[in-house]
Amino acid sequence: MIIMDYQKIGLRVGLEIHHELNTNEKLFCSCPTLLKTKEKPDSTIIRHHIPVAGETGKIDVAVVEEIKKRKKIIYEIYDDCDCLVDTDSEPPHRPNQEALKIALTIAELFHCSIFDEIQVMRKTIVDGSLPSGFQRTMLIGTDGWVETSMGKVEIEAVTLEEDSGRLIRKDNDSATFRLDRLGTPEVEIGTGKGIASPEHAREAAKAIGDIIRSTGKAKIREGSVRQDVNISIQGGDRVEGKHVPSLSLIPVVIEKEIKRQQELVKRGKKVSRDVRRVLPDGSTEFLRPLPGAARMYPETDVIPIRTDRLLKEARKNLPESLKEIIKRCQKLGLSEDLAKQLANSGHMELFGKFVKMFKVDPVLVAGVFVNTLRDLERREKLDVNQLSEKDFGELFELLSKGKVIKESIGDVLKIKLENEGLSITNCVEKLGLTPISENELKRMVKEIASKNKGAPKGKIIGLVMAKVRGKADPKAVMRIVEEMSQ
């Protein structure tokens, strides 16, 4: 096996980690940061984008390339999560103060130099994902760093920006975007020097994600994290691998891009500065030319923002590190593995709140946020992001009062997700899951044992559980069967 000398080939790697923030409202309006709750949009609009010059007076090469496609852009609009700001029919509102404070916290955690004043900029993007043709973005801090096993990796910039619309379908003549996600606040973390190898890039990306999630304000849902990788070697040129879907694929993408550039250089061909789409196997294909500075210009509808007050508040409330969070969870009885999964789930803040509020086993609460929600997503194909803090609060209150048992939690949440208008209490009633009393349970065990004389205890337990599923604790059933068999 040949071990590649990455320093010798002049490998340079830069990461751009985009992560949505879990705020109540979008960045420049008061719409909720929820994805649509129904399939059919309330309205649609159709637009065609045209190129405009940036601050340098030139039209960006990537913009020109995109406009050549002359596609019709269709936007799906939902009244419960979109407004006139999203469709560029109304000026942006005052920037979301919650999002600004989170972004300042993240910049502080990366040891950045933070600006006294933030200027909102427009970044020209004409792939159709934003009806305005530009993305509003704010540079929060620069010149930071993140610690890794191979030393510090520079954090070149921490940026706060509005997320784009979701591409739903496209063909040769048109592209359709859903605007529910549009405007959700997201941070972009860009790295500078310090990444030494493909595997080191994966480690750095994980370290960056861990710090963002340690705030408890990172949104956890499909598409909430997007990773881009910039790669170049000596004799080649900078190429951006767009949207690497997982940490494990980052080293694969880098290795394959190294080989692609080496082959081009060997054949005497020029490596073009491109944005390339990352494919499932880690290889890439041409998407568009790499954009430059010509696409940036100031946002005239939002005045510059002073950071002193918000930064002071952020510094007073810096979160624990991921290691500290895990240790604290272990003290509450969670295993190290469950604590790590909870810390990365985006539900750490709710976990702490409900453990303090209700007399419910912390391991059970963590299990709901980690295992139950994951099972509903993977097995039932349900969007668990539709569950609100109120839903979870109602669930854990019922558990603490003994009005529902832990074995029925998955069934209750499934009914809730399938019936938007029902409360958690309604779901328990709909399923008929009111717990059976001790006396009633004893009566049922006695009756079933009488009808199955001589049957082993295991069979009796199975027959009782089949009858009381979701209404009685299995441990209570086993205890009563054991007591009556003596």
C-alpha positions in Angstrom: 0.0 0.0 0.0 1.4 3.4 -1.0 1.1 6.1 1.6 0.6 9.5 0.0 2.8 12.4 1.2 0.1 15.2 1.4 2.7 17.8 2.2 4.8 16.9 -0.8 1.9 17.2 -3.3 0.9 20.5 -1.8 -2.5 19.5 -0.6 -4.7 22.3 0.6 -8.1 21.7 2.1 -10.8 24.1 3.3 -14.1 23.3 4.8 -17.4 25.2 4.7 -19.8 23.8 7.3 -23.3 25.1 7.1 -25.6 24.5 10.0 -29.2 25.7 10.5 -30.0 27.3 13.9 -33.0 26.2 16.0 -34.7 29.6 16.4 -38.4 30.2 16.6 -38.5 32.7 13.7 -36.7 33.1 10.4 -33.8 35.5 10.0 -35.5 38.5 8.4 -39.2 37.9 9.2 -41.4 36.4 11.9 -42.4 33.2 10.1 -41.7 30.0 12.1 -38.7 27.9 11.1 -40.9 24.8 10.4 -41.1 22.8 7.2 -44.5 22.6 5.5 -47.3 20.7 7.2 -49.2 19.8 4.0 -48.3 18.5 0.6 -50.2 20.9 -1.6 -48.8 24.5 -1.6 -51.2 27.4 -0.9 -49.9 29.3 -3.9 -47.1 29.2 -6.5 -45.2 31.9 -8.4 -43.1 31.7 -11.5 -40.0 33.8 -12.1 -37.0 34.2 -14.4 -33.7 35.5 -13.0 -31.4 38.0 -14.8 -27.7 38.7 -14.0 -26.6 41.9 -12.1 -23.2 43.4 -11.5 -21.6 43.0 -8.1 -19.7 45.5 -6.0 -16.7 45.3 -8.4 -18.9 46.4 -11.3 -18.6 43.0 -12.9 -21.0 40.1 -13.4 -19.8 36.9 -11.7 -18.8 34.1 -13.9 -21.0 31.6 -12.0 -24.0 33.9 -12.4 -23.4 34.1 -16.2 -23.2 30.3 -16.5 -26.4 29.8 -14.6 -28.3 32.4 -16.6 -27.4 30.7 -19.8 -29.7 27.8 -18.8 -32.7 30.2 -19.1 -34.8 28.1 -16.8 -38.3 28.9 -15.5 -38.3 28.9 -11.7 -41.4 27.8 -9.9 -41.9 28.5 -6.2 -44.2 26.6 -3.8 -45.5 28.8 -1.0 -47.1 27.8 2.3 -49.1 30.2 4.3 -48.1 28.7 7.7 -44.3 29.2 7.1 -43.9 31.8 4.3 -44.6 35.5 3.8 -43.9 38.4 1.5 -40.3 38.7 2.6 -39.6 35.2 1.4 -41.0 36.0 -2.1 -39.0 39.3 -2.2 -42.3 41.3 -2.3 -41.6 43.1 1.0 -38.3 44.5 2.5 -36.6 42.4 5.2 -37.6 42.9 8.8 -35.1 43.6 11.7 -32.6 40.8 11.9 -33.5 38.0 14.3 -31.9 38.9 17.6 -31.9 35.3 18.8 -30.0 34.1 15.7 -27.5 37.0 16.1 -26.8 36.0 19.7 -26.3 32.3 18.8 -24.0 33.3 15.9 -22.0 35.5 18.3 -21.8 32.7 20.8 -20.5 30.3 18.1 -17.9 32.9 17.0 -16.8 33.3 20.6 -16.4 29.5 21.0 -14.2 29.5 18.0 -12.0 32.3 19.6 -12.8 34.7 16.7 -12.2 38.4 16.5 -15.7 39.7 16.5 -16.7 43.0 14.7 -18.2 45.9 16.6 -20.6 46.4 13.7 -22.2 43.9 11.3 -23.0 44.9 7.8 -25.6 42.8 6.0 -24.5 41.9 2.5 -26.2 40.5 -0.6 -24.6 37.5 -2.3 -25.8 36.9 -5.8 -27.2 33.4 -6.3 -29.2 32.7 -9.4 -29.6 28.9 -9.3 -33.3 29.7 -8.4 -33.1 28.7 -4.8 -33.9 32.3 -3.6 -36.7 34.3 -5.3 -34.7 37.5 -4.8 -31.7 36.2 -6.7 -29.4 36.9 -3.7 -28.7 35.5 -0.2 -28.5 37.9 2.8 -25.3 37.2 4.7 -23.4 38.7 7.7 -19.8 38.3 8.6 -19.7 37.8 12.4 -16.1 37.0 13.2 -12.7 36.1 11.7 -9.3 34.7 12.7 -10.4 32.0 15.1 -9.4 28.4 15.6 -10.6 24.9 16.6 -8.5 22.3 18.4 -7.8 18.9 16.8 -5.5 16.0 17.5 -3.1 17.4 15.0 -3.1 21.0 16.3 -5.2 24.0 15.7 -7.2 24.5 12.4 -7.8 28.1 11.5 -11.4 29.3 11.5 -11.2 31.9 8.7 -14.8 33.2 9.1 -18.0 32.7 11.0 -21.0 33.9 8.9 -24.7 34.2 9.7 -27.0 33.9 6.6 -30.5 32.9 5.5 -31.0 29.4 4.2 -32.2 28.9 0.7 -35.4 27.2 -0.7 -35.5 23.4 -1.1 -35.2 22.0 -4.6 -38.2 19.6 -5.2 -37.8 18.7 -8.8 -36.2 19.9 -12.0 -36.1 19.2 -15.8 -34.5 20.8 -18.8 -36.9 23.8 -18.8 -37.7 24.5 -15.2 -36.9 24.0 -11.5 -39.3 23.9 -8.6 -38.3 25.1 -5.1 -40.3 24.9 -1.9 -40.0 28.1 0.2 -40.7 26.6 3.7 -37.0 26.4 4.5 -36.1 29.7 2.9 -35.0 32.3 5.5 -34.1 29.9 8.3 -31.0 31.2 10.0 -27.8 29.2 9.5 -24.2 29.7 10.4 -21.4 29.0 7.9 -18.0 28.1 9.3 -15.1 28.4 6.9 -11.6 27.0 7.7 -8.2 28.4 6.8 -4.8 26.7 7.2 -4.1 23.7 9.3 -5.8 20.7 7.7 -3.1 18.2 7.0 -4.8 15.2 5.4 -8.2 13.9 4.2 -8.8 12.1 7.5 -7.8 15.2 9.4 -10.4 17.1 7.4 -13.1 14.7 8.7 -11.9 15.2 12.3 -11.9 19.0 11.9 -15.5 18.9 10.5 -16.6 16.8 13.4 -15.0 19.2 15.9 -16.7 22.1 14.3 -20.1 20.4 14.4 -19.6 19.5 18.0 -19.0 23.1 19.0 -22.0 24.3 17.1 -24.2 21.6 18.7 -22.9 22.4 22.1 -24.9 25.6 22.1 -28.1 23.5 22.1 -29.3 25.8 19.3 -28.5 23.7 16.3 -31.4 22.5 14.3 -31.5 18.7 13.8 -33.5 17.7 10.8 -32.8 16.3 7.3 -30.8 18.9 5.3 -30.0 21.0 8.4 -26.2 20.4 7.9 -24.4 20.8 4.6 -20.7 20.4 4.2 -18.6 21.7 1.3 -14.9 20.8 0.8 -12.4 23.0 -1.1 -9.4 21.0 -2.5 -6.3 21.9 -4.4 -2.8 20.4 -5.0 0.4 21.7 -6.5 0.0 22.2 -10.2 -3.8 22.0 -9.9 -6.3 24.6 -8.7 -9.1 25.1 -6.2 -12.2 23.0 -6.7 -15.2 23.0 -4.4 -17.0 19.7 -3.6 -20.6 20.7 -3.0 -22.8 19.1 -0.3 -20.8 16.2 1.1 -23.6 14.2 2.8 -21.7 12.7 5.7 -18.5 13.0 7.7 -17.2 9.6 6.6 -17.4 10.6 3.0 -15.2 13.7 3.4 -11.9 11.8 3.2 -13.2 9.8 0.2 -14.1 13.0 -1.7 -10.7 14.6 -1.0 -8.8 11.4 -2.1 -10.8 11.1 -5.3 -10.3 14.8 -6.2 -6.6 14.5 -5.6 -6.4 11.6 -8.0 -8.6 13.5 -10.6 -6.3 16.6 -10.4 -3.2 14.5 -10.5 -4.4 12.8 -13.7 -5.2 16.1 -15.4 -1.8 17.5 -14.5 -0.1 14.4 -15.7 -1.8 14.7 -19.1 -0.8 18.4 -19.3 -4.4 19.6 -18.9 -5.5 22.6 -16.8 -7.5 22.0 -13.7 -10.5 24.4 -13.9 -11.8 26.3 -10.8 -15.2 24.6 -10.6 -18.0 23.8 -8.1 -18.6 20.1 -8.4 -21.5 18.0 -7.2 -20.6 15.2 -4.8 -22.0 11.8 -5.8 -22.9 9.0 -3.4 -19.6 7.2 -4.0 -17.5 10.3 -3.3 -16.7 11.1 -6.9 -17.8 14.4 -8.4 -19.3 16.0 -11.5 -19.2 19.5 -12.9 -21.9 21.8 -11.5 -20.8 25.4 -12.4 -17.7 27.6 -12.4 -16.4 28.6 -9.0 -17.9 32.0 -8.0 -15.7 35.0 -7.0 -16.0 38.3 -5.2 -18.0 40.0 -8.0 -21.3 38.6 -6.6 -21.2 40.5 -3.2 -22.8 43.9 -2.6 -24.3 45.7 0.4 -27.9 45.2 1.6 -29.6 48.6 1.4 -32.7 47.6 3.3 -31.0 46.7 6.7 -28.9 49.2 8.6 -25.6 48.0 10.2 -26.0 46.2 13.5 -24.0 47.0 16.6 -22.9 43.9 18.4 -21.7 45.2 21.9 -25.0 44.5 23.8 -25.6 41.0 22.2 -22.0 40.0 22.5 -22.0 40.9 26.2 -25.0 38.7 26.8 -23.5 35.9 24.7 -20.3 35.9 26.8 -22.2 35.7 30.0 -24.0 32.6 28.9 -21.4 30.5 27.0 -22.4 26.8 26.9 -20.6 23.8 28.3 -18.2 21.9 26.0 -19.5 18.6 24.6 -17.3 16.7 27.0 -18.7 18.6 29.9 -22.3 17.9 28.7 -21.6 14.2 28.4 -20.1 14.0 31.9 -23.1 15.8 33.3 -25.5 13.4 31.6 -23.6 10.4 32.9 -24.0 11.8 36.5 -27.8 11.6 35.8 -27.5 7.9 35.0 -27.1 7.9 31.2 -24.6 5.6 29.6 -21.7 7.3 27.8 -23.1 6.2 24.5 -26.6 7.5 25.2 -25.1 10.8 26.6 -23.1 11.3 23.4 -26.2 10.6 21.2 -28.3 13.0 23.3 -25.6 15.7 23.1 -25.6 15.5 19.3 -29.4 15.2 19.0 -30.3 18.9 19.3 -32.6 18.1 22.2 -30.2 18.8 25.1 -32.0 22.0 26.2 -35.4 20.3 26.3 -33.9 17.3 28.1 -32.6 19.4 30.9 -35.8 21.4 31.2 -38.1 18.3 31.4 -35.8 16.4 33.8 -36.0 19.4 36.2 -39.8 19.9 35.6 -41.1 16.4 36.0 -40.4 13.3 38.1 -39.4 11.2 35.2 -36.3 9.0 34.9 -33.6 10.9 32.9 -32.7 7.8 31.0 -36.3 7.5 29.8 -36.4 11.2 28.7 -33.1 10.8 26.9 -34.3 7.6 25.3 -37.4 9.3 23.9 -35.3 12.1 22.3 -32.6 9.7 20.9 -34.2 6.3 20.2 -38.0 6.8 20.0 -37.7 9.8 17.6 -35.1 7.9 15.5 -37.4 4.9 15.2 -40.3 7.0 14.1 -38.2 8.6 11.4 -36.6 5.5 10.1 -39.3 2.8 10.5 -42.5 4.9 10.2 -41.0 7.6 7.8 -42.6 10.3 10.0 -41.3 13.9 10.3 -40.5 14.2 14.0 -39.6 17.8 13.6 -43.4 18.5 13.7 -43.4 17.7 17.4 -43.3 20.8 19.6 -41.9 21.6 23.0 -45.6 21.6 24.2 -46.1 18.1 22.9 -43.1 16.7 24.7 -44.0 18.6 27.9 -47.5 17.1 27.9 -46.1 13.6 27.3 -43.7 13.8 30.2 -46.3 15.3 32.5 -48.6 12.4 31.8 -45.7 10.0 32.4 -44.9 11.6 35.7 -48.5 11.4 36.8 -48.8 7.7 35.8 -51.4 8.4 33.2 -49.4 6.8 30.5 -46.7 4.1 30.6 -43.3 4.3 28.9 -44.0 1.3 26.6 -46.7 3.3 24.9 -44.7 6.4 24.1 -43.9 5.4 20.5 -47.5 4.6 19.8 -48.7 7.9 21.3 -46.2 10.0 19.3 -47.0 8.1 16.1 -50.7 8.9 16.4 -49.8 12.6 17.2 -47.7 12.9 14.0 -50.4 11.3 11.9 -53.1 13.5 13.4 -51.9 17.1 13.6 -55.0 18.4 15.4 -54.9 16.0 18.3 -53.2 16.8 21.6 -51.0 14.2 23.3 -53.8 13.6 25.8 -56.2 13.1 22.9 -53.8 10.6 21.4 -53.7 8.6 24.7 -57.5 8.6 24.8 -57.8 7.6 21.2 -55.5 4.6 21.7 -57.3 3.7 24.9 -54.0 3.7 26.8 -55.2 4.8 30.3 -53.1 2.6 32.6 -54.7 -0.3 34.4 -54.8 -0.2 38.2 -52.9 -2.7 40.3 -56.2 -4.4 41.4 -57.5 -4.7 37.9 -54.2 -6.1 36.7 -54.3 -8.8 39.4 -57.8 -9.7 38.5 -56.8 -10.2 34.8 -53.8 -12.3 35.7 -55.9 -14.5 38.0 -58.5 -14.9 35.3 -56.0 -15.8 32.5 -54.1 -18.2 34.8 -57.3 -19.9 35.7 -58.1 -20.4 32.0 -54.6 -21.8 31.3 -54.0 -24.1 34.3 -50.6 -25.7 34.2 -49.2 -23.3 31.7 -45.6 -22.0 32.4 -45.2 -18.5 33.8 -43.7 -17.3 30.6 -46.9 -18.1 28.6 -49.1 -16.5 31.3 -47.1 -13.3 31.1 -47.3 -13.3 27.3 -51.1 -13.7 27.3 -51.5 -10.9 29.9 -49.2 -8.6 28.0 -51.1 -9.2 24.7 -54.2 -8.1 26.5 -52.9 -5.1 28.3 -50.3 -3.8 25.7 -49.6 -0.2 26.4 -51.7 -0.1 29.5 -49.5 -1.9 32.0 -45.8 -2.0 32.9 -44.3 -5.4 31.9 -42.3 -5.4 35.2 -45.6 -5.1 37.1 -47.1 -8.0 35.1 -44.1 -10.3 35.7 -44.1 -9.4 39.4 -47.8 -10.2 39.9 -47.6 -13.5 37.9 -44.6 -14.4 40.1 -46.4 -13.6 43.3 -49.6 -15.6 42.3 -47.5 -18.7 41.2 -46.0 -19.0 44.7 
